[in-house]
Amino acid sequence: MPLFTLADLTTPLTRDQVKEKIYDVIAAVGTNTTTWKPGAVVRTMIVGCSIVMAAFSELTALVAKSGFLELAEKAWLALVAWYVYGVKKEYASFAEGSVTLTNAGGGIFSLDADDLTVGNPTSGKQYRNTVSVTIEPLSTVEVPIRAVEAGSASTSSPGAITELVTPLLGVSCTNAAPVVGLDEEEDPALRVRCSEKLGALSPFGPWDAYSFAARNARRTDGSRVGVTRVRTKKDGFGNVTTYVATSSGGVTGTVGDLTSDLGAVNEAIQQYSAPLAVTAWVESAAPLAIPVTYRVSMYNTSGLTQAEIILAIEARLVAFMSAQPIGGNVVGVDPGKVFQDAIETAIGATFSQIFHVEATAPAADVVLTVDQVPTLGTVTALAITQVPPSEGML
């Protein structure tokens, strides 16, 4: 029987536990500690020693946990991922996408990178152009943008970026596609990527080898392509097709063009996961926009306005849809689906005050083909009904 368990090794001692042990040891050598008055110097010294030793115990427990992928957490897990598995933790990213600028007037505007600032008037988040742009009279131009603040809070749904913070007379803006920012990678997701790395080391080409290569594909400048969703399909004749998608939809580019995102993903798969005698194909998943129309009933204790509630629900739906797998969730055999009740659950999880959700669109579970990736379409709030809680004043 082992002298100690893994829990003993990874559970730190509290200050009180350390102090109790010190008193036990002192008593064991024959010293009568009961005669020491409260506030005595020796008692104060023991308390100080207990605080320091408890801190060392906390550090020792964290070091012990870092020896196990499933137990390591936060910064310690990042160290394990890099030094044991060769996987870098992904930190919060700036939401990137593009806006369409329409010049209805006769002005000519030449802007360098970061000269143009646009915003989401509902969330208050702002974005700047990443390349120089010239807007000719009576013209429309698409401009790449990046959020000023990192993280998912800067995510905007289609059509939400409509404010020109930089004044341009006669110019309006909007975003046709969602602009998605990501928070710092959570521990479970990092553990998955570390586990997939083991598959990439196998000469037999398991599915997670393809997934690892796609998720970690890098552009020529060293930045990560940002693949978050992968699905592989074999035909039984030595061909494996890998469908890839980002959190906001498909992957742009062309296979064979290493300067494009899809080309970089294909190169990573060919180099690091495709075994001999297998022909690996890479395709961008085809985005399938799923519009959501809903009604919500909730208690009126959130302290938020109608617009703030709608914005928070929309942000929750963006995050939910960006995590749905390519080809949908499969129960048994294909086809996969995005389940209507899962959408309702996502809406209901936005606030603890929500007690009823009715999604009228989609009207049923959405069926996807193996190469489709779900994205969020137009979100419509039919009603946000706020009522006092049942124990409140009637």
N, C-alpha and C positions, 0 to 999 in steps of 0.2 A: 504494500500500500504506500503511495507517495507521501512524503513528509508534509507537503503543502500542495495546494491546488493552484490552478491558473488564476482564479479569483484572488487568492492570497497574494500572488505576485503582482497583480495589476491594480489592487485596491489600496490607495494611500491611507495612512493613519491620520486621524484628526488631531488637533491640538490637545483636546481633552484625553484622547487615548494615549498620546505620548506622555502627557503629564502624569496620568495614572500609572504608566509603566515605570516612570522615574521614581515615583513614591513607592511602588512595590519593591524596586531594587534597593532603595535606601532602607526600607523596612526590613528587607531580607538580610541586610548586613548588621542589623541590631540597633538601628537608630530610631528613637521614638519621635516621630514627626507630629504626633498629636499635641505636643507642647508648643509648637510654633504658632505664634499668633497670626491672625489675618493681617496682611500687609508687611509681614516680616521680610527682611532683605532676602533670606534664603528662599522664601516662597516666591518672591518676585523674580529671583534668578531662575527658578525652576520654570515659571511661566514663560520667561523670555527664551529659555532653552527649548521649551516645548514648541513655541512658535517657529523657531528656526528649523528644528528637526522635522516638524510637520511639513514645512515647505520642501525640505530635502526628500521627504517621503513622497510628496506629490511629484517631484521631478523624477524620482526613481521609478514610480509607477508609470509615468509617461514614457520613459526610456524602455521599460519592459514591454509596454503595449506596442511600441514602434517596431518590435521584432515580429509582429503578426499583422498581416494586411487587414484582417477583419477587425482588429482592435485599435490600430493606430487612428488618430484623429487630427483634423485641422493641419497645422504646420508640420506636425510629426508625420502625418500620412503623406504630405507632399514630399518630405525627405525620403520616406520609404519608396514612394512611387518613382522618384528620380534615381536614387542610388541602388535600388534593388531591381526595379523593372525597366529603368530607362525611359520612364513616361513623365512628361512635364505636366504639372497641374495648370489648368486654364483659369485665369483670373477674370474679373469682370471686364466685359467688352463694351465698346461704344457702339450703340445702334447705328447701323449703316444702311443706306438705301439710296433712293433718288427722289427728287421732286421735279414736277413739270412746271416750268415757268411760261406763262402766256403773256406776251406783250401786246396789248390792244391799242397802244399809242404809237407815237412816232419817235420816241426816245431811243438812243443807243446807249447801252450800259456795258462797260467792260470791267469785270471784277476779277481780282486775283483770288487765289485760294484763301479761305477764311474771311473774305470781305463780305460775303452774303450770309445773313442770319435769318433763318425762318423758324417758325414755331408752331407748336400745337396749342391753340388757345385754351383748350379744355384742361390739359394737364400742366401747362406752363413750361413744358420742356422745349429747349431750343436746339437747333442744328445749324452747322456751318458747311459751306461748300468745300470740297476737298481738292478741286482742280479749278483753274482759271476758266472763265466763261465770258462769252460776249453775247448779249441779247440784242438782236436786230429788231427794227420796227416791224410790227404786225407779224411776229414770228413766235414759234413755240420751241423751247429747248429743254432737254432733260439734263439735270445737274446732279451729280453724285453728292451726297451729304453724309455727315457724321455727327452724332449727338455730342453736345458739349459735356454732358455728364455720363459716366459709365454706368452700366447696370440695366436691369429689366425695366426700371421705372421710366426710362426714356423710350420704351416701346410705343409705337403709334400704329394704329390700324389704318387701312386704306382710307384716304380722303380726310384724315384728321389733321394733317399739317397744311394749314390754310393761311397762316399769318406771316406776313412779310415784316420782320422786325427791322430789316434794312429798308428804308423807304425807297421804292422804285416806282415812279409815277406811271400809272397805267398798266402795271404788271401784277398778275395774280399767280398764286401757286397752289398746288395740291400734290398729293402722293398717290400714285395708282396702286402701289404694292405696300404691304406692311413694312415698317422699319423696326427691326427687332434687336434689342440689346440683351445681353446675357449677364446674369449675376455670376459671382465667383463659383466655380465648379464645386458642387456638393460632394461630400465624402463618398456616398454610394456610387455616384457616377464615375468618380476617379477610380474606385475599386474595380468597377466593371472594365474600364480601359486597361487597368493593370492585368486583370485576368485574361483579357483578350490578347495581351502581349504574348502570353504563353502559347496561345494558338498560332501566333505569327511565327513562332520558332519551330513549328512542326513541319516536316517535309510532306505530310499527307494533305495539307490544305484544308483544315476544318473551316467551317463558316466564319468563326470569329477571327480568323486570320485576315479574311477579306474585310471584315468590319473594322479591325484595328488599323489596317492600312488606309482605308478610306477616311476614318475619323481623324487620323493623324497626318493626312496629306498636307504638304506645304507648298506654297507658291515659290516662285524663283527668288522673291525677296525675303523668304524665310517665314513669312506669316502663315498661319494655319488657314486652310480653305474654309473650315467651319462646318464640315459635314457632321450632322448630328443624328441622321437617320439612314440606316442601311438595310437592304434586304437582298439576299442572294437566292438565285433560282438555277437549278441544274436541269439539263434536258435528258440526261442518261446516255449521251453520246460524246462525252468529253467536253461539253461546253457549259460554262458557268457564267451567268449574267448577274452583275451586281448593280442594283438600282440605288442611287444615292440622292440625298436631299439635305438641305440646310433647315434651320428652324423656321425660315420664312417661306420655303418652297423648294423649287428645283435648283440644280447647280448649273450655272451658265458656262458656256465655252464649247470646245470641240475636242473630241478624242484625237490625239496626235499633235495638238497645239499645246506645248508645255507652258506657254505663257497664259493659258486660260485655266480657270478653276477645274473644269471637267478633265482637261488634259492632264493637270497635275494629279488628280485623283486616279486616273487611269494609269499613269506612270508609277504611282506608289503601289498600286495593286499588282502591276506586272512585275515590279522589282522585288516586292517583299512578301507576296502571298500566293501568286499563281504557281502551282507546282508543274513539273514536267508532265507532258501528255494531256494537259488540260488547257483549253483555250478560254481565256478570261475576257469577257466583254463588260464594258462599263457604260451605263446609260443614266442620264438624269431622270429622276422620277417626274412624272407629269403632274403638275399641281391640279388639284380638284378643289375649287373654292366651295365651302359649305356655309351658306348664309344661316344666321341664327336669329330667330324672332322669339321673344319670350315675355312672360309676365312674372312678376315677383311680388310676393306678399311678405312683409317683414315688420318687426317691431320698430317703433319710432325712437329708439334709444341710441342710435348710432351717432347722432349729432351731425350727420352729413346732409348736404343738399341733394336734390334729385340728380343734378348734373354730376356731382361727385360720385354718387352711387353707380350711375350708368357708366362712368369712366372706369371705376374700379372693376366692375363686372366685365367690361370689354377687355381690360388688361388681363384679367383672369382667363378669359376665353382665348386670347392670343397665346398665352403661356400653355394652356391646355392643348390647343390645336397644334402648336409647334412641337409638342411631345408625342403626338400620335404617330404610330409607325407607318412606314410605307406599306401599302396594301391593306391597311387597317388591322384591327385586332382580330385574330383568327381563333375561333372556337371550334376545335375539331379539324375541319378541312376548309380550304378556300371556298368561297370568297371571304375576305376579311371585311370588317365593318367599323365605322365610327358609330357607337351606340348612342341613341337619343338620350337614354337615361344617364349616360356618363356626362353628356353635355349639361343636363339639368343638375347633376351632382356638382360639376365644376362651378356653375353659377351659384348654387346654394352654399358652396364653401367660401364664397367671397367674404361674407359677413356672418358672424354667429347669430345675428338678429333675423336672418332669413329663415322662414319656416315653411315656405311653399314656393315651388318653381314650376311653371308650365311652359315648356318649349313648344310652340306651334310650328316652328320651322327649325330644323328639319322635322317633317311630320312623322318620320319613322327612322329606323336605323339606316345609315347611308352605306351602301355597298360599294366597295372599291375593287378595281382590278389590281393585279400584282404589281403593276408599274405606276400606280397612282399614289400621290402623297397628299393628304388632306391639308388644306390651308383655310384660314378664316375668311369667309366672305363678309357681306354686309351684315352688321349687327343692328337689330331694331328692338328697342324696348317699347312694348305696347303699353305696359303699365307698371309703375312702381308704387305699390299700395303700402303705406305705412300706418300701422295701428298701434295703440297702446298695448303693452303686455297684459295678459289676463289678470295678473295680480295688481295692476295699476288702477287708477281712479276711473270709474265709469261715468 
